[in-house]
Amino acid sequence: MRSGGSSSRTLRRTVLLLASLVLAGAVRAAPPEPAEIMPRAAASLLVDVTRVGERLVAVGDYGHILHSDDSGRSWIQVPVPVRVLLTAVFFVDPRHGWAVGHDGMIVASDDGGLTWRLQRDGLDAQQRRNAAELERARAGLAALEREAGADAGLTEDARALLAEAEERVAEPVFPPPLMDVYFSDPQHGFAVGAYGTFLRTDDGGASWVDVDPASIDNPDELHYYAIASDGGARLLLAGEAGSLYRSADRGATWETLASPYEGTLFGALGLPGTGTVGVFGLQGNVHVTRDFGDSWNALDSGVETVLAGGTLTAGDEVLLVGSMGTILAVRLDSGVVTDHTRVAMRQQLGAAAIAPDGTLVVAGQGGVRRIEGVGAPGVRQGG
């Protein structure tokens, strides 16, 4: 997905992959099951890949996380404490990384992706939230019943809230899948996902809290698919139905942007320190802003396929990948599509990274593979 921080990131995903993400959910009282070590994990569904110093790390189905220290020629699967589809991976520096996925799961690494630990169990978090809501509903009703002359209508409403809370506790929980993760430094980060899910940590993921829904104008709970930065304090959030939001203060407050496109946006990539960000998604749509969202220009991508992920090269050129093996080279600074490539395969590509030897490595259906002759001489580090 991204390499090192905010400058080289891959942000997601084909419609085929997303169909399973949004419908995810499970019931579990026991701790999550760990991923199985599989001999053909490198050829399984892998949704994201990122550059971590001289290493590549890829994540995907069944909790699979793999790393390569030879520019993607060979891959080693590592133990992971969850067995769910992991949808995104981000490293803020060569050691500290996070991966997010189904059931609201978040795992973290402190050694460049060699070992992973569970930071957030979304099923447990949802169960705790439901239990807390039940206690609040009980306390609210009890307070009204103790109050002499309490309004009968308020009491009836409180009984209805209590019944709803009891029903939620009794039913299976279905935590929304997380779709993207971003950290500005090893302590401060965000994870976003389906149905307006927006989490924040200020302690490196030791604790994750829900961002106040009132801070973002998303009453329809549209899905968030990508969170990006152009470096510094500015963040951009993109998602379903062309939804776009920006923050100028490291996520403390958010402003709704006028969207240039009404279809879903699956990814965003920013050029560090420039205010230039490209967003992309359905039907080959690519839109670029050079003033961090004040205005947008549509690029003629020349394709109508889903654009699901991408990576920034050393020369400020963006490589975008998508369905039907589509690969585009785009210069965000000039808004020019410099190359079209269609890999000789019909698989869906969801992510890309530039390997240490300059070769493009893509991930998606059928796993990870090197694409000879399409890479770049280097990759911007630190992003």
N, C-alpha and C positions, 0 to 999 in steps of 0.2 A: 504494500500500500504506500507508505511513506518512508522516507529514509531520514533518520536522525532527528526530526522535529517537524517544522511546519513547511519546509520548502519542497520536499519531494514526497508526494502522497498520492495514493490511489484510492479512489472513492467510489466505486461500486457499480453496479450490479445489474444483471440482466433481469428481464421480467420473469423468465423461467425460474431463476433463483429466488426472486422476491415473492413469488406465489407461495412458496413453502414458509418463508420467514413470517409473513403476516398471520398465517393460520396456526403458528406454533403454539404449543401449550402442553403441559403435562401435570399429572398429579403425583406427588411424592411426599411421604412423611420422613423417609430416611435421608441421609446425606446423599448428594449426587454421586452417580457411578463414574468412575474414572474412564478415560478413553482407552480403548484396546489398542495395543501395538499390532499393526497390520502390515503384512509384507508388501502390499501394493498401495500403501497410503498415498504415495506420491502421484498415483494415477486416479485417486478418488476425487470427489467434488471438493475443490479448494477455491475459496471465495476471495481471499485477499493475500497479497504478498508484499513485503517491504524490504528495503535495504537497511541493514544494521551494521554500519561500519564496513567491514570486508565480508559480512555474512548476509545471506538472504533468509528470511523467515516467512513461512506460508501457513495459513490457517484455513480450516474448512469443516466439512461434515464430520459428525461423530466425535467432535472435540479434537480432531487431528491438528497437531502443530508439528511442522517439520522445519529443519534448517539445512542450509547448504553452505559449505565453506569453499566450494570450487566453482562459483559463479553459476550454480544451477545445474551442473552436470550430474551430480548425485545428491540425494537427500536422505536425511536421517530423521525419523520420527522420534519425538521425545514424550515422556509421560506427562499427562495433563489430568487434573482432578475432575474434569467434567466430560460428559459424553453427549454434547449437544452441538448443533451446527454453530460454529464460530464465524461471525460475519465480517469482522474488521480487526486489524492489528495496527498498533501505533507504537513507535519507539521515540521517546523524546531525546535520547542520547544513546550511545552504544551499549549501555547496560540496562536502562529502565524502560520496560515496555508493558503494554496492556493489550488484551484481546477481549472482545465482547461478543455476545451472541444470544441464542435462544434462551428462553426462560429467564431473561434478565441477568444472565451469568457474566461475571467479570473475573478474569484470571490475570495474574501479573508475574513479571519476571524481573529479577535484579542482576542477571548475569548474561544479558544479550540473547535471551531466548533458549538457553540450554535447559533451564528448569522453570516450572510454573507452579504458582500456588493460587488457591481460590481466595478472591477478595470479596466477592458479593454473590450470594445465592439468591437469585431473584424469586424463587418459589418461597423460600423462608422469609424474605423481605415482604412479599405480598401477604403471607399468612400473618405476620406480625402487624402489618398495617391494618388488615381486616380485624384482628383481635383488638387493636387500639380503638378503632372506630366503634366496635361493639361496646367497649367500656365507656366511651364518651356518650354513646346513645343511651346506655343504661343510666349513667349519672345525670344526663339531661332530663330524662323522664322522671327520675326520682326527685330531682330538685323541683320540678313543676308540681309533682304530686304532694310534696311537702308544703308548697306555697298555698296559703289560704286564699281561696277565691281565684285560683289560677284560671286563665282563659281556657275554656273547654276546647276551643279550636287548636290552640297551641299544644295542649296535652295530646289531642288526637294526632296531630302532626308528629309529635315526639314518639308516640307509639308506632306510627308507620315507619319512622326512621329506625327504630329499634328492630322492627320486624325485618326490614331490609338488611340491616347489619347482621342479624342472626342468620339470615339466609346466605349471605356472603361467606360467613364463617363455616357454614355447613357444606357449602358447595366446593367442588374442585377449584383450584386457583389456576389461572392462565396468565402468567406475567407476560407483558409485551416483549417481543424480541428487541434487543438493542442492535442498531445498524451501523453506528460509527462511534469513534472515540478519539479525543484530541487532548493533548497536554501541552501547556505553554512552558512548563518546567517540571521537574520531578515531583512537585507537590500539588500543583493546580491543574485540574483537568475536568473534562465533561464527557458524558456518554449520552447519546441520543438514540431514539428509536421509534417504534410504532405507537400510534395513538397519542402523539404528543409527549411521549416519555422523554424527560430531560433530567439527567442526574448531574450532580457536581461533587467534586472532592477538593478539599484544601489541605489534605494530609497524605497525599500520595496514594489514595485509595484505601487507606485504613478504614475510612468511613465514607459512604456515599449517601447523599441526601437529595431529595426531590427538589428541583428548582420550582419556586412558586409559580403555578400556572398563570397567575394574574400578571406575571412579568412579561409574558409573551402573548400577543393577540392571536390565539389559536382556539377559538371556541368550538370548532368542529373536530378537534383532536386529530388534525392531519398528521400523517407519518413524517418524521424527520429522517432523512437518509444520509445527510452529509454535514459535517461541521469543518470549516476551514479557516485559515488565517493568512494574512499577507505579512505576518510577522508583527511583533509588538503587541499592542493591546487590542487590535481590531480582530473581530471574529465575524464569520458569516455562516448562516444556517440555511440549508436548502432541503426541499422535500416535496411531498405530494402536492399535486395540482399547482405546481409552480410556486409554492410558498417560499418566500425569502425573508430573512430577518438579519439584522446586523447589530453588532455591539461595538462601541468605541471604548469601553471600559472593562475589558477582560471578562465580559459576561455578566456584569452587575446589572445592566439595563439593556433592553432590546427594543429595536425599532423595526416595524413592519415596512418592507420595501415594496414598491410597485413592481410586479413581476413582468418580465418581457415575454413570458410563455405560460400558458395555462396547463400544460401537461406536466407530468412528474419529472423532477430533476433528481438524478441519482448521484451526482458527484459535483465537486467543486475543487479547484486548484488555484492557489494564489502565488503571484510572484512577490517574493519578500521585499518589503519596504517600498512598494510601488503603488499600492492601491489598485493594482490590476488583478482581477479574479475572473476565471472562466467557470461557467456552470454548464452542465450537459445532462442529457437524458433521453427521453423518447424521441423516435423518428429522426434521429441524427441531429437534434437541436443542440447548438452550441451558442452561448451568449457570453459576451465579454463586457466587463465594466473596467474602466481605467480610473474611476473616482470612487471606488469601493461602494458602488450601489446607487449613486446619484443618477446615473444614466447607463443604458445598456445598448450594445450593438449585436445584432444577429450575424453569425458567420455562416457562409455557405459551405457546409461540410461536404456536400456532394454525395451524402448517403442518407438513407432513411431507416437505417437499423438503429437498435437501441445502443446508446453509448453508456457504458456502465462503470468504467474506471479509467484511471490514467496516472501518469507520472511526469514529473518535471525533469528535464535533462539539464546538463551543465550550461547549455547555450540558451536557456530560457525558452526552449521549445517544449511543447507539451505533446506527449504521445497518449492518445486516447484509444481505448479498446472497447469492443462490444460484441453484439451478436453476429453470427455467421462469420466469425473470424476477422471482423473488421478492425483495422488499425489505422489511425489517422495521426499525422504529424501536423501540429498547429502552432503558429507563433502568436501568443496572446498579445504581445506588444504591438504587432502590426495587424492582427486579425486575419492572417493569411494561412490557408491550409496548404502546406508545402508538399504533402505526399499522401497518397491513398494506397493502402495495402490490404489485400484480403488473403489471409493465410489459407492454404489449401486444406481446409477442414470446415465442417459445418457446426463445430462446437461453439458454445457461448463463452465468450471471454469476459471476465468480471473484474480483473485487476492486472496491474503491470508494475514492474520495477526494472531499473537498469542495474545489471550485475556489475561487480567490480571490474570485469574485463570489458565492459562496454556493451555487452549483449543484452537485448531486451528479453526479459523473462515474463511470461504471462501465466495467469491462473484462471481456472474456470472449470467447466465440464471436462473431465478427462485429466484433471490434475494440473501440474506445472510443466512448462516446457520452454526451452530456449528458442528464440526466433532469430536465426542467423541473418545478418545483413540489414536488420531494421533498427538496431540499437543506436547508441550515441557514444562518443569518445569518453564520456564521463557522466557523473551525476552530481548535481548540487548537493552538498552535505549540509546537515544542520536543519533539515526541514521536514 
